[in-house]
Amino acid sequence: MSMTLATTPSYEVDKNDPVFRHKTNLALAKAVRDSVEQETIEVCGQRYIKNPGWLIMAGAAGYVVSGGEVKREGDGFIAKAYLRRSDNGVIVAEAEGFCSKDEKRWKHADEYAVRSMAQTRAASKVCKMALAACVPLMGIKNLSATPADEVPPGGFQDINTDKYESPSPAEVKEITARLVEEKKAPDSEIKDMTVGFGKYKGQTVRQIARSSEGFSWLMWLSEQPLKNAPDGQPYKKDLALRAVIKAVIEEDKKDEIPF
């Protein structure tokens, strides 16, 4: 007597299918939720994932972070980091992290600590670039995809331009003279604006955008939440600055920034 074994047809999974990808992200979020939640900090009511939490997510997703070049930039350091597949070492993402003694909490730190924080920020950021989509799927209240390493001690409310001193009279005079002809476009939209805080305080958006580091900082700033005024609406200065930054970024995409 001959017997025929019944076989179950196999179906190849389409890993490019959005449904498959979303289910994969859901599974990852569920798997690491509790561990990641233990590696968060709360600042002004918002929760942020610390570096170990991002590394937990990367490991569970089959990735490993490797460091890259670290170079001095002013009073700080810029570090590169790469996210690689654990099985074959293929790079799936890369990012830069910056830390400077211009920052309040690093002003009196040893050089090695500033350098190390630049590397830590790069590592967290490269994980965020690949895995940020999993953060909202964890269901953790007020959890942000911004790495904790990049959050100011007082939260992002410290970025509000109305809380910082204005540029010196000499800076105002120089900026005014330089921008008098291009302050406004024919359609009366502001073309440039002075930043009144941080390491680029006193410089205009277009000045900052001239360097790759400055442009990256503007990209980062454009993604940060705006603080509301007492009337519940964002400050007009913040809205104007955000509009200028957005315009400069859009011009860069067209490779038409008129420096």
C-alpha positions as CSV (number, residue, x, y, z in Angstrom):
1,M,0.0,0.0,0.0
2,S,1.4,3.4,-0.9
3,M,0.7,6.4,1.2
4,T,0.7,10.0,0.0
5,L,1.7,12.5,2.7
6,A,-0.4,15.6,2.8
7,T,1.6,18.8,2.6
8,T,0.6,22.3,3.7
9,P,1.3,24.9,1.0
10,S,3.8,27.5,2.1
11,Y,3.4,31.1,1.4
12,E,6.2,33.5,1.2
13,V,5.8,36.6,3.4
14,D,6.0,39.9,1.7
15,K,8.2,41.9,4.1
16,N,7.4,45.1,2.1
17,D,3.7,44.8,2.8
18,P,2.7,47.7,5.1
19,V,0.4,45.4,7.1
20,F,3.3,43.1,7.8
21,R,5.5,46.0,8.8
22,H,3.0,47.4,11.1
23,K,2.4,44.1,12.8
24,T,6.1,43.7,13.2
25,N,6.3,47.2,14.9
26,L,3.4,46.3,17.1
27,A,5.1,43.0,18.2
28,L,8.3,44.8,18.9
29,A,6.5,47.5,20.9
30,K,4.7,44.9,23.0
31,A,7.9,42.9,23.6
32,V,10.0,45.8,24.9
33,R,7.3,48.0,26.5
34,D,8.0,47.2,30.2
35,S,11.7,47.2,29.8
36,V,11.7,50.5,27.9
37,E,9.4,52.2,30.4
38,Q,11.9,51.5,33.2
39,E,14.5,53.4,31.1
40,T,12.6,56.7,30.8
41,I,12.7,60.0,32.7
42,E,9.9,62.5,33.2
43,V,10.5,66.2,32.4
44,C,7.7,68.7,32.7
45,G,5.0,66.0,32.4
46,Q,6.6,64.4,29.3
47,R,8.4,61.1,29.3
48,Y,11.6,60.5,27.4
49,I,13.5,57.3,26.6
50,K,17.1,57.1,27.9
51,N,20.0,55.6,25.9
52,P,19.6,52.1,27.5
53,G,16.0,52.1,26.5
54,W,16.8,52.8,22.8
55,L,19.5,50.1,22.9
56,I,16.9,47.6,24.2
57,M,14.6,48.4,21.3
58,A,17.5,48.1,18.8
59,G,18.6,44.7,20.2
60,A,15.1,43.3,20.1
61,A,14.7,44.5,16.5
62,G,17.9,42.7,15.5
63,Y,20.2,45.7,15.4
64,V,23.4,46.8,17.0
65,V,24.8,50.3,17.4
66,S,28.4,51.0,16.5
67,G,30.4,54.2,17.0
68,G,32.0,56.3,14.3
69,E,34.2,59.3,14.0
70,V,34.3,61.8,16.8
71,K,35.7,65.3,16.1
72,R,36.0,68.5,18.0
73,E,33.6,71.3,17.1
74,G,34.1,74.6,19.0
75,D,33.8,73.9,22.7
76,G,32.3,70.5,22.1
77,F,32.3,67.3,20.0
78,I,30.4,65.8,17.1
79,A,30.1,62.0,17.1
80,K,28.7,59.6,14.5
81,A,26.9,56.4,15.2
82,Y,25.7,53.6,12.9
83,L,22.8,51.2,13.3
84,R,23.7,47.8,11.8
85,R,21.9,44.5,11.3
86,S,23.2,42.0,13.9
87,D,23.3,39.1,11.4
88,N,25.3,40.7,8.6
89,G,26.5,44.1,9.8
90,V,24.7,46.0,7.1
91,I,24.2,49.7,8.0
92,V,20.5,50.6,8.1
93,A,20.8,54.1,9.6
94,E,23.4,56.7,10.7
95,A,23.2,59.8,12.8
96,E,25.3,62.5,14.5
97,G,25.2,63.7,18.1
98,F,26.6,66.9,19.4
99,C,27.5,68.0,23.0
100,S,29.1,71.3,23.9
101,K,30.2,73.2,27.1
102,D,27.9,75.9,25.9
103,E,25.2,73.9,27.5
104,K,24.5,74.7,31.1
105,R,24.8,71.2,32.4
106,W,28.1,70.5,30.6
107,K,29.7,73.9,31.2
108,H,32.0,72.6,33.9
109,A,32.3,69.0,32.8
110,D,35.5,67.3,31.9
111,E,36.3,67.0,28.2
112,Y,35.9,63.2,28.2
113,A,32.4,63.5,29.6
114,V,31.4,66.0,26.9
115,R,32.9,63.7,24.2
116,S,31.1,60.7,25.7
117,M,27.7,62.5,25.8
118,A,28.1,63.3,22.1
119,Q,28.6,59.6,21.4
120,T,25.6,58.7,23.6
121,R,23.4,61.2,21.8
122,A,24.5,59.8,18.4
123,A,23.7,56.3,19.6
124,S,20.2,57.2,20.8
125,K,19.4,59.3,17.8
126,V,20.4,56.6,15.3
127,C,18.1,54.2,17.1
128,K,15.3,56.7,17.0
129,M,15.7,57.2,13.3
130,A,14.9,53.5,12.7
131,L,12.6,52.7,15.6
132,A,10.6,55.9,16.4
133,A,7.5,54.4,14.8
134,C,7.3,51.8,17.7
135,V,7.2,54.5,20.4
136,P,3.5,55.5,20.1
137,L,2.6,51.8,19.8
138,M,3.8,51.0,23.3
139,G,0.8,52.8,24.8
140,I,2.9,54.6,27.5
141,K,1.2,57.9,28.4
142,N,3.1,61.1,27.3
143,L,6.0,59.1,25.9
144,S,8.0,61.1,23.4
145,A,10.2,59.8,20.6
146,T,12.8,62.5,21.4
147,P,15.8,60.9,23.1
148,A,16.2,61.9,26.8
149,D,19.8,62.8,26.1
150,E,18.7,65.8,24.0
151,V,16.2,67.2,26.5
152,P,17.2,70.4,28.3
153,P,17.0,70.2,32.2
154,G,13.9,72.3,32.3
155,G,12.3,70.7,29.2
156,F,11.7,72.3,25.9
157,Q,9.9,75.2,27.5
158,D,13.4,76.6,27.9
159,I,13.6,77.0,24.1
160,N,10.9,79.8,24.2
161,T,12.6,82.8,22.7
162,D,10.8,85.2,25.1
163,K,12.8,83.7,28.0
164,Y,16.2,84.7,26.6
165,E,18.1,87.9,26.5
166,S,18.1,89.9,23.3
167,P,21.4,90.2,21.3
168,S,23.7,93.0,22.3
169,P,23.3,96.5,20.7
170,A,26.4,95.8,18.5
171,E,24.9,92.5,17.3
172,V,21.6,94.2,16.5
173,K,23.3,97.0,14.6
174,E,25.3,94.5,12.5
175,I,22.3,92.2,11.8
176,T,20.1,95.2,10.9
177,A,22.6,96.6,8.5
178,R,23.1,93.2,6.8
179,L,19.4,92.4,6.5
180,V,18.1,95.9,5.6
181,E,17.8,95.0,1.9
182,E,16.5,91.4,2.3
183,K,14.5,91.7,5.5
184,K,11.3,91.0,3.7
185,A,10.4,89.4,0.4
186,P,8.2,91.1,-2.2
187,D,5.2,89.3,-0.7
188,S,6.1,90.7,2.7
189,E,7.0,87.3,4.2
190,I,9.9,87.4,6.6
191,K,13.0,86.0,4.9
192,D,15.3,85.9,8.0
193,M,15.2,86.2,11.7
194,T,17.7,86.4,14.6
195,V,17.9,83.4,17.0
196,G,17.8,84.7,20.6
197,F,19.0,81.6,22.5
198,G,21.4,78.7,22.6
199,K,24.8,78.4,21.0
200,Y,23.7,80.3,17.9
201,K,22.3,83.2,19.9
202,G,22.7,86.5,17.9
203,Q,23.0,84.7,14.5
204,T,20.3,84.6,11.9
205,V,18.6,81.5,10.6
206,R,20.4,81.8,7.3
207,Q,23.8,82.3,9.0
208,I,23.2,79.2,11.0
209,A,22.1,77.1,8.0
210,R,25.5,77.7,6.2
211,S,27.2,74.9,8.2
212,S,26.0,71.3,8.2
213,E,26.0,71.3,12.0
214,G,23.9,74.5,12.1
215,F,21.5,73.1,9.5
216,S,21.1,69.9,11.5
217,W,20.4,72.0,14.6
218,L,17.7,74.0,12.7
219,M,16.1,70.7,11.5
220,W,16.1,69.5,15.2
221,L,14.6,72.8,16.4
222,S,11.9,72.7,13.7
223,E,10.6,69.4,15.2
224,Q,10.4,70.6,18.8
225,P,7.0,71.5,20.3
226,L,6.2,75.2,20.8
227,K,5.4,76.5,24.2
228,N,2.0,78.2,24.6
229,A,1.5,81.7,25.9
230,P,-1.0,82.4,28.7
231,D,-3.7,82.7,26.1
232,G,-3.1,79.1,25.1
233,Q,-1.6,80.0,21.7
234,P,2.1,79.8,20.7
235,Y,4.1,82.9,21.1
236,K,4.2,85.0,17.9
237,K,8.0,85.2,17.9
238,D,8.2,81.4,18.1
239,L,5.8,81.1,15.2
240,A,7.7,83.6,13.1
241,L,11.0,81.8,13.8
242,R,9.5,78.4,12.9
243,A,8.2,79.9,9.6
244,V,11.6,81.2,8.7
245,I,13.3,77.9,9.6
246,K,10.8,76.0,7.5
247,A,11.3,78.3,4.5
248,V,15.1,77.8,4.7
249,I,14.7,74.1,4.9
250,E,12.4,74.0,1.9
251,E,14.8,76.2,0.0
252,D,17.6,73.8,0.8
253,K,15.6,70.9,-0.7
254,K,15.4,72.9,-3.9
255,D,19.1,73.7,-3.6
256,E,18.3,77.4,-3.9
257,I,19.2,78.9,-0.6
258,P,20.4,82.5,-1.6
259,F,23.5,82.9,0.6
